[in-house]
Amino acid sequence: MPPSRPLHSPLALLTLLLALLPLTFGQYRNGTSKFQQKKAQGVEELTEEIQSHDDVKEYFFPEKLYADIDVYRTEIPLSQEYTIGVMVSPCGDNSTLGVQGAVLMPYDCCQGIFGDGEYGYLTDAAMATYDVEYPIFRAARSDPMIPSEADEILENMLLVDDRGQIKTLETSRRADDEVAVAEECTGVNEPFPYCMGVRLRKKKYSQMAACTDNNETVNAMLDCYTVDGELLPHCIQVAYSQSSFIHVCGGEFADNPHCGTYLEVHRLNGSPYDPEDVLLSDQKILTRETSGMVTTTLPLFYKGDPTKILCNFKETVIREGAMVLIKEQAPICCCPGLYNTLNRVGRFMCPNKAGTNHGPFADAVNTLEEERNRDDLMKNYPYCPSLEENEDKMVCSKQATKGFSQDTMIEKIGKFGSQMRFYSEPCAPTNYSKVDNTWSSDDLAGNYPEKCEYFDSCARLTGNQRYCASADDEFTFAGYIGKVVEIPVNLDDPDGIYKVTFNDGRTIYNFLLADLELMEPKYNYEIWFVQRTPYDFVIQQRKPFKVINPKCTYDIVNQRYFPFAQLDGNGMPLNQGDGGFDGKEPPPDYYDPVVFYEEDGTVRRKTAATGGITGGGGAKAADVAGGSVIDLD
């Protein structure tokens, strides 16, 4: 039975209140002082009781919901309500490093005027030229278009705005590409995609339109100007706008860090050192209303430390919090045939949630609005059964012939005949047969050698089988992108289990390392447009950006990169490499007073007393004491 509709409407609350009032003070005559006293007392008690109900208490007492008030939640406003715009380096003063001959614009070029961002994705022809192609098993699932580089020429890409709408020649503000002599070019797209003929090439025009988003080429080594002309170290300009009033605190709350609107920098998906919600940098917004874009600056220091700045951080290993692609060799299960909307028979996945895929890809229901939508979906056939929050289920729709079990949910079409009745119930679990050593069920058409590890109503294909039985349907996570929530204790164990979620942690599935491919996002940081309240932080917009310089400082203890670049006394980055080490090639040849990396990848360390060299493989730290070296391999 579906849950009752939440009592969140003020009209519903008032109706209930008035209906219950006579029960409280009806024994006194109307108009007497005792009547008024009891009425006031009853109203107060009933109001307190109603406001404390689980379905509405977050509206009346939001401060009671969170023990930890430094908690983030996402609430992106609908475009019908109001819109928020954020652009990075709109005047190019920290965005044109990679463009030869770029002309910098005035530092107030995006103050009080409107701007726009244009983002490129490779065309099919460009992907063929670049020899970039998604495997077939990925193409139909979670892969977006392939983004182009910031300096890509117009002929090789499709321009879109921040809403994904295609830009045309009439709506684009980008200048035509330049044509230049290039001795290396022998023909159109030969040997490089930018070649337009013999000794001819195209390149991105060196000048850009004012108030344009440049979120792909941030250089944290550069300084930036405020709109008043003040030069600040290691920062970027950020332009923002909002089509409604911006939440700005004043009076006694003017300096309260839990009140107001802020631009915050966060590492996308976190790092081995910090989770995603750790604040790296921020800037408070002081403008209540905007007409056009308003430009401010955002420091790029790591957690406010003037000796550390953001860097071109890249993931090197699969860790907790990393995004992974499920590879083609992941297990393939055979499940009952898919639901057919014409004959209303077949299996489907539960739970279902509006705006998401169903089953393992539906995230948790967290708000009253989502609960309302779920209640509405439960009225539509095929029905999902009541499930635990951390449960996914294969459900089968069937045509009725006779009696039903208590777990079935029945729909009747028309007025006559059981042959027009359909019902849904969890698909039958598979059973093992000792006769032929196979797994099957009443809802499966075929017999299979192994049980599916994802759903108990499915069986699994093995190396000797390539296809499911004709009436059964394949199910696999191959091609989908998930988030790692747990890694094995022993990372060297080939059978170690990596736990991955596809719905932000509501349910978890097990995979081997061989089934996973590390997904490195195009952008390595995000600017969060955050409204801070006394009880939580509301993320209203996320703006990704990419730091291309400097490279990150190498952590010689843990043999991986820090998520920052350490600056020396002259402001130059220390101990840099190529920005990422995947473990398959020798690490870069860094110099360190104790640890040396040889060309063959071995680690050799110098003793403190003799200056001699001792060998080691993959040491995590060197402890030099009394002329001896302690290996921690």
DOBATI-686805 format. One line per 4 residues: number of its first residue (from 0); for each residue x, y, z of C-alpha. Coordinates in steps of 0.1 Angstrom, whole numbers. Layout:
BEGIN
NUM) X:Y:Z  ...
! end
This chain:
BEGIN
0) 0:0:0  15:34:-10  24:58:18  0:85:26
4) 4:119:9  25:143:32  7:171:50  28:199:36
8) 1:223:22  -8:252:45  -45:248:34  -44:211:45
12) -28:221:78  -55:248:84  -83:224:75  -70:197:99
16) -66:223:126  -101:237:124  -115:202:122  -99:192:155
20) -105:224:174  -141:215:185  -128:183:201  -106:204:223
24) -128:231:237  -163:223:226  -176:218:262  -175:256:269
28) -201:280:256  -189:301:227  -179:337:236  -171:330:273
32) -136:338:286  -131:301:294  -139:292:258  -114:317:245
36) -87:305:269  -92:268:259  -94:277:223  -61:296:224
40) -45:267:243  -59:241:219  -46:261:189  -12:263:204
44) -10:226:212  -23:215:178  0:239:160  30:225:178
48) 19:189:171  13:195:134  46:215:129  65:187:146
52) 52:161:121  80:143:102  66:154:68  66:192:76
56) 90:198:104  119:207:80  98:238:69  90:250:105
60) 122:239:123  149:235:97  176:242:123  167:209:141
64) 174:187:111  212:189:111  235:182:140  264:192:117
68) 255:225:101  285:223:77  266:200:54  260:206:17
72) 228:198:-3  221:205:-39  190:225:-49  194:238:-85
76) 166:264:-92  142:257:-120  146:280:-150  110:291:-145
80) 119:304:-111  152:321:-117  186:314:-133  222:317:-121
84) 251:323:-145  288:319:-137  318:325:-161  355:320:-155
88) 381:345:-166  356:365:-187  382:390:-197  409:365:-206
92) 435:378:-181  439:342:-168  426:323:-198  446:330:-229
96) 479:314:-220  477:287:-246  468:311:-275  497:326:-293
100) 495:364:-296  464:367:-274  454:402:-266  442:408:-231
104) 411:429:-226  404:455:-199  399:440:-165  364:454:-163
108) 352:441:-196  325:420:-180  311:444:-154  274:454:-159
112) 271:437:-193  258:404:-204  280:376:-216  279:340:-227
116) 300:308:-229  306:287:-260  318:251:-256  330:228:-283
120) 324:191:-290  341:171:-317  321:163:-348  319:128:-361
124) 344:137:-389  368:152:-364  366:120:-342  375:99:-372
128) 404:123:-380  417:122:-344  411:84:-344  389:90:-313
132) 361:64:-310  341:50:-282  338:12:-281  304:0:-292
136) 295:-13:-258  298:23:-245  282:43:-272  245:36:-263
140) 249:41:-226  264:69:-205  289:85:-229  284:122:-237
144) 298:139:-268  336:141:-268  347:177:-257  372:195:-279
148) 403:212:-267  403:250:-260  423:257:-292  403:235:-316
152) 393:250:-350  357:257:-358  355:231:-386  362:203:-362
156) 336:210:-336  300:217:-327  295:248:-306  269:248:-278
160) 259:272:-250  258:263:-213  223:248:-217  235:225:-245
164) 217:245:-272  236:245:-306  253:278:-315  249:290:-351
168) 269:315:-371  243:341:-362  244:335:-324  281:327:-319
172) 305:355:-309  336:336:-317  357:350:-345  366:330:-376
176) 398:310:-375  430:323:-388  447:308:-418  485:304:-416
180) 514:287:-434  523:253:-420  551:233:-437  540:201:-420
184) 506:201:-438  503:180:-469  465:181:-475  431:185:-458
188) 433:170:-424  467:155:-434  486:147:-413  469:168:-386
192) 432:177:-381  441:215:-383  456:211:-418  434:227:-446
196) 456:220:-476  492:219:-487  513:241:-464  481:256:-450
200) 465:253:-416  438:270:-395  442:280:-359  420:297:-333
204) 418:335:-337  441:351:-311  415:377:-299  383:368:-281
208) 350:385:-274  346:403:-241  326:387:-213  332:351:-226
212) 336:320:-205  372:306:-204  369:278:-179  393:254:-198
216) 426:272:-195  431:285:-160  467:292:-150  471:293:-112
220) 505:309:-116  491:341:-130  478:371:-111  445:389:-118
224) 430:423:-115  399:434:-97  374:456:-116  390:485:-98
228) 424:478:-112  440:462:-81  464:434:-89  460:403:-67
232) 483:372:-66  473:338:-79  437:343:-87  410:344:-114
236) 382:367:-123  348:352:-120  316:368:-134  282:359:-120
240) 246:370:-124  212:359:-110  178:369:-124  164:374:-88
244) 177:390:-57  209:373:-43  208:363:-6  231:389:11
248) 233:391:49  235:423:69  233:437:104  245:413:130
252) 248:385:104  270:405:80  302:387:90  286:354:99
256) 302:326:78  269:307:79  249:335:62  250:348:27
260) 260:337:-8  295:325:-16  315:313:-46  334:282:-34
264) 361:262:-51  360:224:-46  379:195:-61  356:175:-84
268) 352:140:-68  377:150:-41  413:136:-40  432:110:-19
272) 437:138:6  403:155:8  367:146:1  347:167:-24
276) 330:189:1  363:203:16  365:240:9  396:250:-10
280) 389:287:-16  359:310:-14  347:346:-21  317:362:-5
284) 291:379:-28  281:413:-16  259:424:-46  222:419:-39
288) 209:425:-74  226:422:-108  219:438:-141  243:420:-164
292) 273:402:-151  291:412:-119  329:405:-118  348:395:-87
296) 380:376:-80  386:342:-66  419:333:-50  435:300:-61
300) 455:293:-30  450:258:-16  429:262:16  442:297:20
304) 478:287:23  500:312:4  527:286:-2  503:262:-20
308) 482:268:-51  458:247:-72  474:226:-99  466:204:-129
312) 457:175:-107  450:141:-123  439:108:-107  466:81:-108
316) 448:51:-92  413:39:-85  404:50:-50  374:56:-28
320) 355:84:-44  369:79:-79  346:77:-110  350:45:-130
324) 337:31:-162  326:-5:-162  345:-23:-189  332:-47:-215
328) 344:-78:-198  322:-71:-167  297:-100:-160  267:-103:-183
332) 235:-117:-168  205:-132:-185  172:-119:-171  135:-124:-179
336) 125:-106:-211  120:-68:-210  86:-53:-204  65:-48:-235
340) 42:-18:-235  19:-34:-261  12:-68:-244  20:-55:-209
344) 42:-85:-201  78:-87:-191  103:-76:-165  113:-41:-154
348) 135:-27:-127  125:-11:-94  125:14:-77  115:40:-103
352) 122:77:-98  111:106:-120  140:121:-139  163:91:-135
356) 167:56:-149  151:29:-128  165:2:-106  202:5:-98
360) 204:40:-115  176:56:-94  190:76:-65  174:80:-31
364) 142:99:-25  151:127:-1  126:154:-3  88:158:0
368) 85:167:-37  103:135:-46  81:115:-23  50:131:-40
372) 64:122:-75  70:87:-63  35:84:-50  22:96:-84
376) 43:70:-102  29:42:-80  -5:48:-96  7:39:-130
380) 11:4:-143  34:-15:-142  36:-13:-104  67:-14:-83
384) 64:-32:-49  74:-15:-16  111:-19:-12  137:-10:13
388) 157:21:5  189:1:-1  172:-25:-24  169:-29:-62
392) 146:-55:-76  137:-71:-109  99:-72:-112  78:-91:-137
396) 45:-81:-152  22:-111:-160  -12:-117:-173  -36:-132:-147
400) -51:-167:-151  -63:-175:-116  -56:-166:-79  -29:-142:-68
404) -5:-143:-40  -5:-115:-13  26:-99:-29  10:-93:-63
408) -2:-59:-74  -31:-62:-98  -45:-39:-125  -78:-46:-143
412) -85:-34:-178  -121:-33:-189  -150:-48:-169  -152:-84:-179
416) -129:-114:-179  -98:-124:-160  -79:-126:-193  -77:-88:-192
420) -61:-86:-158  -24:-80:-153  -3:-80:-122  33:-74:-112
424) 54:-93:-86  92:-98:-80  106:-120:-107  111:-156:-96
428) 145:-164:-81  168:-188:-99  173:-223:-86  202:-247:-91
432) 196:-281:-108  219:-309:-99  207:-328:-130  224:-306:-155
436) 244:-282:-132  225:-251:-144  205:-222:-130  170:-215:-141
440) 136:-201:-129  100:-200:-139  105:-166:-155  137:-175:-174
444) 134:-192:-208  169:-207:-207  193:-226:-184  226:-211:-175
448) 258:-223:-158  262:-197:-131  240:-175:-109  240:-137:-115
452) 257:-118:-87  236:-87:-93  200:-100:-91  187:-133:-77
456) 162:-136:-106  189:-137:-133  216:-161:-143  250:-155:-157
460) 267:-162:-190  302:-177:-189  330:-178:-215  314:-207:-233
464) 282:-188:-239  278:-157:-260  240:-151:-260  210:-154:-237
468) 181:-176:-247  158:-159:-273  131:-149:-248  156:-137:-221
472) 173:-103:-221  209:-94:-213  217:-71:-184  252:-57:-177
476) 267:-26:-161  293:-24:-189  294:11:-203  279:28:-173
480) 299:52:-150  298:47:-113  315:59:-81  338:38:-60
484) 327:37:-24  351:10:-10  383:-6:-22  399:-39:-10
488) 424:-39:19  450:-57:-2  453:-38:-35  475:-65:-50
492) 448:-91:-47  435:-97:-83  403:-110:-67  399:-80:-44
496) 364:-65:-45  357:-29:-54  323:-16:-43  307:8:-68
500) 274:27:-67  254:41:-96  229:60:-75  250:81:-51
504) 253:53:-25  218:40:-22  228:6:-34  263:-9:-40
508) 276:-36:-65  308:-56:-65  334:-56:-92  370:-67:-98
512) 397:-43:-107  399:-59:-142  362:-47:-147  370:-10:-140
516) 385:18:-159  394:51:-142  375:80:-156  393:113:-155
520) 369:142:-159  377:170:-184  377:195:-156  395:191:-123
524) 378:217:-101  343:233:-97  330:267:-85  300:261:-63
528) 274:290:-61  264:284:-25  237:299:-3  248:295:33
532) 221:294:59  222:289:97  216:252:93  232:240:60
536) 249:250:27  227:250:-4  245:244:-37  225:263:-64
540) 250:260:-93  281:241:-102  306:256:-126  335:233:-137
544) 369:247:-146  403:233:-155  436:243:-141  462:236:-168
548) 492:251:-150  512:244:-128  517:207:-125  513:192:-91
552) 540:186:-65  549:149:-61  544:132:-27  575:111:-23
556) 562:94:8  530:80:-7  544:80:-43  515:100:-58
560) 508:137:-65  495:162:-40  464:181:-51  484:213:-50
564) 517:228:-61  541:237:-33  558:271:-39  594:278:-29
568) 607:311:-16  607:326:-51  571:315:-58  581:287:-81
572) 565:252:-79  586:224:-62  592:188:-72  570:186:-103
576) 564:158:-128  542:152:-157  510:157:-137  502:121:-132
580) 517:86:-128  497:56:-137  520:30:-122  528:14:-155
584) 558:35:-164  588:45:-143  581:76:-122  598:108:-132
588) 634:114:-122  629:136:-92  657:149:-71  654:146:-33
592) 681:147:-6  672:111:4  653:94:-23  665:90:-59
596) 644:76:-88  665:56:-113  656:54:-150  644:18:-146
600) 619:28:-119  638:15:-89  641:36:-57  676:42:-44
604) 683:61:-12  714:78:3  724:70:39  729:100:62
608) 763:89:76  782:76:46  765:91:16  763:56:2
612) 734:43:-20  711:15:-10  686:0:-33  649:-6:-28
616) 618:-11:-48  587:10:-42  597:24:-8  570:45:8
620) 593:64:32  629:66:42  638:68:79  674:78:82
624) 688:75:118  723:68:130  737:61:96  712:33:88
628) 683:31:63  650:15:73  631:0:44  593:2:46
632) 586:-19:15
! end
